[in-house]
Amino acid sequence: MVAPTYLRSLQALELAVREGSFAAAAAGLGITPAAVGQRVKALEDYLGVELLLRGRSGIQPAPGLTAALPHLSLAFAELEAAARELELQRGHELHIAAASDFVELWLEPRLAAFREAHPNIRFCINGEGDAPLRLGRVDCEISFGPARADAPTDLLFRDYVLPVASPENTRRTAQQTARAQLEGFPLLHLDFYKDDPAGLSWPDWVASNDVDRSAPERGMRFRRITAALDAVAANAGVTLCGLALLDAHLAAGRIALPYPLAMGRWSEHGFRARFRADMEGRRHVQRFRDWLLQESRATAASLRGTAGREPPTIAAE
């Protein structure tokens, strides 16, 4: 194992222990949880010892890691301090870690206008872009989830989730009676919304809208929204998806809305951005934050207009 590889593995290992999960470590590194696990596993295979204990309570250091962990934590704290001291070398770079579907379906289509207005700002988004990937914390993390008291975030918007189908399947459902429109059409399930307390699953939607559908819990499951939308466009079934992410697909006529807009449901979770606390003096980061919030307000207003009602108030917000 060459030096750069085990350094990345050690970084993933230390962050996973510190954050308590592969998912949290992945958000900090701008990679997937699976990639974090692969880096840790590669290090365990190289050393021939177990380094992490994985259980219901989260990730804990194994006995083989206990003695080395303080040194590892100190080493990466020093590296992070060095990275902060070298901040000037980054120039006008923005390093962002975000949910891939949010990047592809919402951020990237809008980013061209920001780039045109600020041509000197370079981006590294999820490890890719015109700025090189660098060690250290990202400038901005964007995720979909609840508010967290221990990690203040900017709420960008909550989404309005409703059924989507291909134009052909939308025409076919229109030929059925209102209650029976879903019978016979495969239901595609998105894991993206599975933890949302609003109940954004097919069984919840069918029950709350008085629609006939046998076994609404059955059907293919998708981790990525983009993959589910591709399947919908190919007439493979119907899925539930947030309207904020559908602009390009609707405009291109690849998908359509088979049910009245009033039959949608607001998510309780929202897209949230967490910026580094040390933004002071980094005007390009502040410019991006201002732009991101402005674009998000426009999206939120559009969703409210489409839904015809405000999202329910969430106490934590």
C-alpha positions as CSV (number, residue, x, y, z in Angstrom):
1,M,0.0,0.0,0.0
2,V,1.6,3.3,-1.1
3,A,1.8,6.3,1.2
4,P,-1.0,8.4,-0.3
5,T,-3.4,5.5,-0.1
6,Y,-2.9,4.7,3.6
7,L,-3.0,8.4,4.5
8,R,-6.5,8.6,3.0
9,S,-7.4,5.4,4.8
10,L,-6.1,6.8,8.1
11,Q,-8.1,10.0,7.5
12,A,-11.3,8.0,6.9
13,L,-10.6,5.9,10.0
14,E,-10.0,8.8,12.3
15,L,-13.0,10.8,11.1
16,A,-15.3,7.7,11.3
17,V,-14.3,7.2,15.0
18,R,-14.7,10.9,15.8
19,E,-18.1,11.2,14.1
20,G,-19.4,7.8,15.1
21,S,-20.5,6.7,11.7
22,F,-19.4,6.1,8.1
23,A,-22.2,8.4,6.9
24,A,-21.0,11.4,8.9
25,A,-17.3,10.7,7.9
26,A,-18.4,10.5,4.3
27,A,-20.1,13.9,4.5
28,G,-16.9,15.5,5.9
29,L,-14.8,13.9,3.2
30,G,-17.1,14.5,0.2
31,I,-17.2,10.7,-0.6
32,T,-19.8,8.0,-0.1
33,P,-20.2,5.9,3.1
34,A,-19.2,2.9,1.1
35,A,-16.0,4.5,0.1
36,V,-15.2,5.3,3.7
37,G,-15.8,1.6,4.6
38,Q,-13.6,0.5,1.7
39,R,-10.7,2.7,2.9
40,V,-11.0,1.4,6.5
41,K,-11.2,-2.2,5.3
42,A,-8.1,-1.7,3.1
43,L,-6.2,-0.5,6.1
44,E,-7.4,-3.4,8.2
45,D,-6.4,-5.9,5.5
46,Y,-3.0,-4.2,5.2
47,L,-2.3,-4.3,9.0
48,G,-4.0,-7.7,9.6
49,V,-6.0,-6.4,12.6
50,E,-9.5,-5.2,13.2
51,L,-9.6,-1.5,13.8
52,L,-13.3,-0.7,14.3
53,L,-16.2,-2.4,16.1
54,R,-19.5,-1.8,14.3
55,G,-22.7,-2.2,16.4
56,R,-26.1,-0.7,17.0
57,S,-24.6,2.1,19.1
58,G,-22.4,3.2,16.2
59,I,-18.7,2.8,15.5
60,Q,-16.2,2.2,18.3
61,P,-12.4,1.8,18.2
62,A,-11.3,-1.9,18.4
63,P,-8.6,-2.9,20.9
64,G,-6.1,-2.8,18.1
65,L,-6.7,0.9,17.6
66,T,-7.0,2.1,21.1
67,A,-3.3,2.9,21.7
68,A,-2.8,4.6,18.4
69,L,-6.0,6.6,18.3
70,P,-4.8,9.6,20.4
71,H,-1.7,10.0,18.1
72,L,-3.9,9.7,15.1
73,S,-6.3,12.3,16.3
74,L,-3.5,14.7,17.2
75,A,-1.8,14.1,13.8
76,F,-4.9,15.0,11.8
77,A,-5.6,18.0,14.1
78,E,-2.1,19.3,13.3
79,L,-2.7,18.6,9.6
80,E,-6.0,20.6,9.7
81,A,-4.2,23.4,11.5
82,A,-1.5,23.4,8.8
83,A,-4.2,23.4,6.1
84,R,-5.8,26.5,7.7
85,E,-2.4,28.2,7.8
86,L,-2.1,27.5,4.1
87,E,-5.5,28.8,3.3
88,L,-4.2,31.6,1.0
89,Q,-2.8,28.9,-1.4
90,R,-6.4,27.9,-2.1
91,G,-7.2,31.3,-3.6
92,H,-10.8,31.6,-4.7
93,E,-11.7,27.9,-4.3
94,L,-14.9,26.5,-3.0
95,H,-15.0,22.9,-1.7
96,I,-18.5,21.4,-1.3
97,A,-19.8,18.1,-0.2
98,A,-23.4,17.5,-1.1
99,A,-26.0,14.8,-1.8
100,S,-25.2,13.7,-5.3
101,D,-28.9,14.0,-6.4
102,F,-29.1,17.5,-5.1
103,V,-26.0,18.5,-7.1
104,E,-27.1,16.9,-10.3
105,L,-30.8,17.9,-10.2
106,W,-30.7,21.3,-8.5
107,L,-27.3,22.8,-7.9
108,E,-25.5,22.2,-11.2
109,P,-28.3,23.5,-13.5
110,R,-28.2,26.8,-11.5
111,L,-24.4,27.1,-11.0
112,A,-23.6,28.3,-14.5
113,A,-25.1,31.7,-13.7
114,F,-23.0,32.0,-10.5
115,R,-19.9,31.0,-12.4
116,E,-20.6,33.6,-15.1
117,A,-20.9,36.3,-12.5
118,H,-17.8,35.1,-10.6
119,P,-15.4,33.6,-13.2
120,N,-12.5,33.6,-10.7
121,I,-14.1,31.2,-8.3
122,R,-13.3,27.6,-8.8
123,F,-15.3,24.6,-7.5
124,C,-14.5,21.2,-6.1
125,I,-17.9,19.4,-5.6
126,N,-17.8,15.9,-4.1
127,G,-14.1,15.6,-5.1
128,E,-14.6,16.8,-8.7
129,G,-14.3,20.1,-10.5
130,D,-11.9,22.8,-11.7
131,A,-10.4,23.1,-8.2
132,P,-8.2,20.2,-7.0
133,L,-9.3,18.0,-4.1
134,R,-7.5,19.0,-0.9
135,L,-7.0,17.7,2.6
136,G,-9.1,19.3,5.3
137,R,-12.7,20.4,5.9
138,V,-15.0,21.4,3.1
139,D,-16.3,24.9,2.9
140,C,-20.0,23.8,2.6
141,E,-21.9,20.6,3.3
142,I,-25.4,20.2,1.9
143,S,-27.6,17.4,3.0
144,F,-31.2,16.4,3.4
145,G,-32.4,15.9,6.9
146,P,-33.8,17.3,10.2
147,A,-32.5,20.4,12.0
148,R,-29.7,19.6,14.5
149,A,-29.1,21.6,17.6
150,D,-25.4,20.6,17.7
151,A,-24.8,21.6,14.1
152,P,-26.4,24.9,13.1
153,T,-27.4,25.0,9.4
154,D,-29.1,27.2,6.8
155,L,-32.4,25.7,5.8
156,L,-32.5,25.9,2.0
157,F,-36.0,24.5,1.4
158,R,-38.3,21.6,2.3
159,D,-39.6,19.7,-0.7
160,Y,-43.1,18.9,-2.0
161,V,-43.3,15.2,-2.8
162,L,-45.8,13.8,-5.2
163,P,-46.2,11.0,-7.7
164,V,-44.3,11.2,-11.1
165,A,-44.7,9.0,-14.1
166,S,-43.7,9.0,-17.8
167,P,-46.0,10.9,-20.2
168,E,-47.2,7.6,-21.6
169,N,-48.0,6.1,-18.2
170,T,-49.7,9.4,-17.2
171,R,-52.0,9.1,-20.2
172,R,-52.7,5.4,-19.4
173,T,-53.6,6.2,-15.7
174,A,-56.0,9.0,-16.9
175,Q,-58.1,6.3,-18.6
176,Q,-58.7,4.6,-15.2
177,T,-61.1,5.7,-12.5
178,A,-59.6,8.0,-10.0
179,R,-59.4,5.4,-7.2
180,A,-57.9,2.7,-9.4
181,Q,-55.3,4.7,-11.3
182,L,-52.3,3.0,-9.7
183,E,-53.5,-0.6,-10.1
184,G,-51.3,-2.4,-12.6
185,F,-48.4,0.1,-12.5
186,P,-45.2,-0.9,-10.8
187,L,-44.3,1.3,-7.8
188,L,-40.7,2.5,-7.5
189,H,-39.5,3.3,-4.0
190,L,-36.9,5.9,-3.1
191,D,-34.8,5.3,-0.1
192,F,-33.9,9.1,-0.1
193,Y,-37.1,9.9,1.8
194,K,-37.4,6.8,4.0
195,D,-36.4,8.5,7.3
196,D,-38.7,11.5,6.8
197,P,-41.4,11.6,9.5
198,A,-43.8,13.1,7.0
199,G,-44.5,9.7,5.6
200,L,-43.3,10.0,2.0
201,S,-43.7,6.3,1.1
202,W,-46.2,4.7,-1.2
203,P,-48.1,2.9,1.6
204,D,-48.5,6.3,3.4
205,W,-49.5,8.1,0.2
206,V,-52.0,5.5,-0.9
207,A,-53.7,5.5,2.6
208,S,-53.9,9.2,2.9
209,N,-55.3,9.9,-0.6
210,D,-57.9,7.1,-0.6
211,V,-56.4,5.4,-3.6
212,D,-56.8,1.7,-4.4
213,R,-53.5,-0.2,-4.7
214,S,-52.8,-3.7,-3.6
215,A,-49.4,-4.3,-1.9
216,P,-48.2,-0.7,-2.1
217,E,-45.0,-1.7,-0.2
218,R,-43.8,-3.9,-3.0
219,G,-41.6,-2.8,-5.9
220,M,-38.1,-1.9,-6.8
221,R,-36.1,0.2,-4.4
222,F,-33.7,3.0,-5.5
223,R,-30.9,4.7,-3.6
224,R,-30.5,7.5,-6.2
225,I,-33.2,9.8,-7.3
226,T,-31.6,10.1,-10.8
227,A,-31.8,6.4,-11.3
228,A,-35.4,6.2,-10.3
229,L,-36.3,9.1,-12.6
230,D,-34.5,7.3,-15.5
231,A,-36.6,4.2,-14.8
232,V,-39.8,6.4,-14.7
233,A,-38.9,8.0,-18.0
234,A,-38.4,4.5,-19.5
235,N,-42.0,3.5,-18.5
236,A,-40.7,1.2,-15.7
237,G,-43.1,2.5,-13.1
238,V,-44.3,5.4,-10.9
239,T,-42.4,7.0,-8.1
240,L,-42.7,9.6,-5.4
241,C,-40.3,12.5,-5.8
242,G,-39.7,16.0,-4.6
243,L,-40.9,18.7,-7.1
244,A,-37.8,20.9,-6.4
245,L,-35.6,18.4,-8.2
246,L,-37.8,17.9,-11.3
247,D,-37.4,21.1,-13.2
248,A,-35.2,19.8,-16.0
249,H,-37.1,16.5,-16.4
250,L,-40.5,18.2,-16.5
251,A,-39.3,20.9,-18.9
252,A,-37.9,18.2,-21.3
253,G,-41.1,16.3,-21.2
254,R,-39.4,13.1,-19.8
255,I,-41.8,12.8,-16.9
256,A,-45.2,14.1,-16.0
257,L,-47.5,14.5,-13.0
258,P,-50.3,12.0,-13.1
259,Y,-52.2,13.3,-10.0
260,P,-53.5,16.7,-8.9
261,L,-50.9,18.9,-7.2
262,A,-53.1,19.0,-4.1
263,M,-52.3,15.3,-3.5
264,G,-48.6,16.0,-2.8
265,R,-47.1,16.2,0.7
266,W,-44.5,18.5,2.2
267,S,-41.4,16.8,3.6
268,E,-40.5,17.5,7.2
269,H,-36.8,17.1,6.5
270,G,-35.2,19.8,4.4
271,F,-32.1,20.5,2.3
272,R,-29.7,22.2,4.6
273,A,-26.3,23.8,4.2
274,R,-23.6,24.0,6.8
275,F,-20.8,26.4,6.2
276,R,-17.5,26.5,8.0
277,A,-17.6,28.8,11.0
278,D,-14.3,30.6,9.9
279,M,-15.8,32.2,6.8
280,E,-14.7,35.7,7.9
281,G,-12.3,37.2,5.4
282,R,-13.2,34.6,2.7
283,R,-15.5,36.8,0.6
284,H,-16.0,34.2,-2.2
285,V,-17.5,31.8,0.3
286,Q,-19.8,34.4,1.6
287,R,-20.8,35.3,-2.0
288,F,-21.6,31.7,-2.7
289,R,-23.7,31.4,0.5
290,D,-25.6,34.6,-0.4
291,W,-26.3,33.2,-3.8
292,L,-27.3,29.8,-2.5
293,L,-29.8,31.3,-0.1
294,Q,-31.3,33.6,-2.7
295,E,-31.8,30.7,-5.2
296,S,-33.2,28.5,-2.4
297,R,-35.7,31.3,-1.5
298,A,-36.9,31.3,-5.1
299,T,-37.3,27.6,-5.1
300,A,-39.2,27.6,-1.8
301,A,-41.5,30.4,-3.1
302,S,-42.1,28.4,-6.3
303,L,-43.0,25.2,-4.3
304,R,-45.4,27.1,-2.2
305,G,-47.1,28.6,-5.2
306,T,-47.4,25.1,-6.9
307,A,-48.6,23.4,-3.7
308,G,-51.1,26.2,-3.0
309,R,-50.3,26.1,0.6
310,E,-47.5,26.7,3.1
311,P,-45.4,23.8,4.5
312,P,-46.4,22.9,8.1
313,T,-44.4,24.5,10.8
314,I,-41.7,22.3,12.4
315,A,-41.1,23.1,16.1
316,A,-37.3,22.5,15.8
317,E,-37.0,25.2,13.2
